[in-house]
Every structure is written in structure tokens, then in C-alpha cells.
Amino acid sequence: MFTRKTMDMKHLIPIFVIFFFFMSTTSASVALAPSSSDTQSFSFSKLEGDQTFSILPTDVDPKLQKICGETDYPIECLTTTVPFLDENVAIIPVSILKVEIDAIHNKTKEAIDKAYEFSMNPSTSRLLPLCLKTCINNYNAIVESKQRIVDAISIGDANELSMELSHNMEHVFACEDEFKEAKIKSPIAELNSLLVKIITNSLTICVDMIKF
């Protein structure tokens, strides 16, 4: 299900892209938002070969580049981890996984806030509040799963960890499915897209990189 990427360290970005990278991560969210075309279809394009690291900053720890380079979405891996790493955090898969779990939790809480905000605004579709209610219920399930995931990591229970993350993925898709069935545009598609990418990366790290 999950594919590994071959990291090519020869392609690093110029200074102006470094500036864009950091400007884009200092806003309210901790990660770059995917394009609207990606989020609506949930058909994510993956970087291939030498494209993978063509837009990464030059000062990223090589160990982190290696870990993120082996995920399906290396850019999202970096943008959801780099701002929260300091010299006390060991750059090893399990540490990066814990940071990604925090990112899932934080982005889900942000999605809940957005869903409530949209549900309070007048809408041209009477179905929108119903869709958003379903999303909020699914988001709450993701938030509630965090402690179980943390516990699974601490005791080295790979099966429980994979199951919880997979359930989280299903919750996000369940939210988007509501909008598709109602034939209305999802106002939180970008957040859902990003959540899917972070969860996918977390599963890759869990399954392929950590030996419990």
C-alpha cells in the first residue's frame, strides 16, 4: 500500500524558495495546503525521483530528509515536523512519528473549529450543516484516538498503532463522502487533504521504519 521514495540529495532549492518555504509555514497552520484540485478529488500527485527534494531547504537535517524522503508526501512530512523539532529531539523514526501524531491532533482540532465556523454561517445549501455535523463527529473520533496511539507507541504495539491510524484515515474520508453524496463542495477539503497526507506518512513511518 505504501511506496518508498528514493532520495536524491543533489537537488536542493535556491534562496528564494527557502524564503517561500518559511513564509508558508508561519501562518496559522503548520503545513502547506494542497491545491484545490488535489483536495476535491483526493487524488494526490506524488513527487517522483529527483523531483522529491527539489524544493527543500538546504539546512534540513540529513537524517530528517532521509526519513521524510521515504514517505509518500515528503514535503508535508517536513513542513509538519521541522517547526517543532529542537536540539533535544532525536532525529529517529519514532520521534518523527510522535511529532506527526501531534500534527494530526492539531490539524484535526483546526478542522473542528472550521467546521463549526462554517456551520454557523448562512448557507445556500440546507445540507451543508448536516454534512459538517458528520465531519465534526468523525474529527472528534480522531482527537479521542490520540492517547490510544501514544500508548501504542510507548508499548511498541504496531498492530494497534496501524489500526488506529487507519481508522483515522477512514474518518477523514467519511467526512468528505458526506459532501460528495450531497453534491456540494466541501469547504474543508484542503484540511482533509492535508490530514490524509499526514496520516499516510505516519503509517509509512510506523510500518516501514520502526522495528517494534
Solvent accessible surface area in square Angstrom, and as a share of the most:
residue,aa,sasa,rsa
1,M,192,0.86
2,F,41,0.17
3,T,69,0.40
4,R,138,0.50
5,K,23,0.10
6,T,112,0.65
7,M,54,0.24
8,D,32,0.16
9,M,81,0.36
10,K,167,0.71
11,H,71,0.32
12,L,75,0.37
13,I,9,0.04
14,P,68,0.43
15,I,137,0.70
16,F,145,0.61
17,V,24,0.14
18,I,30,0.15
19,F,131,0.54
20,F,125,0.52
21,F,8,0.03
22,F,81,0.34
23,M,112,0.50
24,S,26,0.17
25,T,18,0.10
26,T,103,0.60
27,S,72,0.47
28,A,108,0.84
29,S,26,0.17
30,V,28,0.16
31,A,3,0.02
32,L,37,0.18
33,A,66,0.52
34,P,14,0.09
35,S,63,0.41
36,S,67,0.43
37,S,82,0.53
38,D,31,0.16
39,T,2,0.01
40,Q,72,0.32
41,S,66,0.42
42,F,24,0.10
43,S,77,0.50
44,F,30,0.13
45,S,90,0.58
46,K,76,0.32
47,L,56,0.28
48,E,113,0.51
49,G,39,0.38
50,D,75,0.39
51,Q,99,0.44
52,T,0,0.00
53,F,1,0.00
54,S,44,0.28
55,I,80,0.41
56,L,0,0.00
57,P,1,0.00
58,T,73,0.43
59,D,110,0.57
60,V,12,0.07
61,D,57,0.30
62,P,91,0.57
63,K,131,0.55
64,L,4,0.02
65,Q,4,0.02
66,K,111,0.47
67,I,14,0.07
68,C,0,0.00
69,G,0,0.00
70,E,32,0.14
71,T,0,0.00
72,D,3,0.02
73,Y,17,0.06
74,P,3,0.02
75,I,16,0.08
76,E,19,0.09
77,C,0,0.00
78,L,0,0.00
79,T,0,0.00
80,T,0,0.00
81,T,0,0.00
82,V,38,0.22
83,P,66,0.41
84,F,97,0.40
85,L,37,0.18
86,D,85,0.44
87,E,168,0.75
88,N,133,0.68
89,V,43,0.25
90,A,57,0.44
91,I,31,0.16
92,I,81,0.41
93,P,36,0.23
94,V,44,0.25
95,S,19,0.13
96,I,0,0.00
97,L,0,0.00
98,K,107,0.45
99,V,18,0.10
100,E,0,0.00
101,I,4,0.02
102,D,63,0.32
103,A,4,0.03
104,I,4,0.02
105,H,35,0.16
106,N,72,0.37
107,K,4,0.01
108,T,0,0.00
109,K,100,0.42
110,E,46,0.21
111,A,0,0.00
112,I,22,0.11
113,D,97,0.50
114,K,77,0.33
115,A,0,0.00
116,Y,116,0.44
117,E,93,0.41
118,F,61,0.26
119,S,35,0.22
120,M,159,0.71
121,N,76,0.39
122,P,140,0.88
123,S,48,0.31
124,T,154,0.89
125,S,26,0.17
126,R,198,0.72
127,L,59,0.30
128,L,25,0.13
129,P,56,0.36
130,L,108,0.54
131,C,4,0.03
132,L,0,0.00
133,K,131,0.56
134,T,40,0.23
135,C,0,0.00
136,I,15,0.08
137,N,88,0.45
138,N,21,0.11
139,Y,0,0.00
140,N,56,0.29
141,A,27,0.21
142,I,4,0.02
143,V,37,0.21
144,E,115,0.52
145,S,2,0.02
146,K,53,0.22
147,Q,111,0.49
148,R,114,0.42
149,I,3,0.02
150,V,60,0.35
151,D,65,0.34
152,A,1,0.01
153,I,12,0.06
154,S,86,0.55
155,I,132,0.67
156,G,28,0.27
157,D,52,0.27
158,A,39,0.30
159,N,130,0.67
160,E,50,0.22
161,L,0,0.00
162,S,29,0.19
163,M,88,0.39
164,E,9,0.04
165,L,0,0.00
166,S,43,0.28
167,H,76,0.34
168,N,1,0.01
169,M,19,0.08
170,E,107,0.48
171,H,49,0.22
172,V,0,0.00
173,F,76,0.32
174,A,38,0.29
175,C,0,0.00
176,E,5,0.02
177,D,61,0.32
178,E,52,0.23
179,F,3,0.01
180,K,106,0.45
181,E,128,0.57
182,A,22,0.17
183,K,178,0.75
184,I,43,0.22
185,K,151,0.64
186,S,5,0.03
187,P,47,0.30
188,I,5,0.02
189,A,5,0.04
190,E,83,0.37
191,L,20,0.10
192,N,0,0.00
193,S,0,0.00
194,L,5,0.02
195,L,0,0.00
196,V,6,0.04
197,K,12,0.05
198,I,0,0.00
199,I,0,0.00
200,T,13,0.08
201,N,0,0.00
202,S,0,0.00
203,L,7,0.04
204,T,0,0.00
205,I,0,0.00
206,C,4,0.02
207,V,81,0.46
208,D,30,0.15
209,M,29,0.13
210,I,22,0.11
211,K,175,0.74
212,F,94,0.39
